[in-house]
Amino acid sequence: MLIYGERHLRSVLGQYAGHYNGHPPHQSRQQRPPDQDDQASPPLDLPVQRRKVLGGVINEYYRAALAA
């Protein structure tokens, strides 16, 4: 990834920090991400969706809710 100045660098670092601090599972939280409290986990039979972060440099995966 090419960085085009300080403003772009701050944007990229902000997105990366948001992903790192909010999405990956942590062993100390029983494999729950930091931004997830003791909420019920979604059923495992829901389809998995991908969300691109930083233009696809990082991918986040989550279970999608079924459409009603």
C-alpha positions in Angstrom: 0.0 0.0 0.0 1.4 3.4 -0.9 0.8 6.2 1.5 0.1 9.6 0.0 0.8 12.0 2.8 0.1 12.5 6.5 -3.7 12.6 6.2 -3.7 9.3 4.3 -1.4 7.7 6.8 -3.6 8.8 9.7 -6.6 7.3 7.9 -4.9 4.0 7.2 -3.5 3.7 10.8 -7.0 4.6 12.2 -8.6 1.8 10.2 -5.9 -0.7 11.1 -6.1 0.2 14.8 -9.9 -0.1 14.7 -9.6 -3.6 13.1 -6.9 -4.8 15.4 -8.5 -3.5 18.6 -12.1 -4.4 17.7 -12.3 -7.5 15.5 -9.7 -10.3 16.1 -10.6 -12.9 18.8 -8.5 -12.8 22.0 -7.6 -15.8 24.1 -8.2 -13.9 27.4 -11.8 -13.3 26.3 -12.7 -16.9 25.4 -12.0 -16.1 21.7 -14.5 -13.2 21.6 -13.3 -9.9 20.1 -12.8 -6.9 22.4 -15.8 -5.0 21.1 -18.2 -7.9 21.9 -19.6 -8.1 25.4 -21.4 -11.2 26.7 -23.8 -11.2 23.8 -25.2 -14.5 22.5 -23.2 -15.7 19.6 -24.9 -16.2 16.2 -25.9 -19.7 15.2 -23.1 -21.5 13.3 -25.4 -22.4 10.4 -25.6 -18.8 9.2 -23.7 -17.9 6.0 -20.3 -16.3 6.5 -19.7 -12.8 5.0 -16.5 -11.0 4.2 -15.9 -7.3 4.9 -12.9 -5.7 3.2 -10.8 -3.3 5.4 -8.2 -1.0 3.9 -9.3 -1.8 0.4 -8.9 -5.5 0.9 -5.5 -5.5 2.6 -7.3 -7.0 5.6 -10.5 -9.0 5.5 -12.9 -9.4 8.4 -15.3 -12.4 8.5 -18.6 -12.6 10.3 -21.8 -14.5 10.3 -24.6 -12.8 8.4 -28.1 -12.5 9.8 -30.8 -14.2 7.8 -33.1 -12.0 5.9 -36.7 -12.1 7.3 
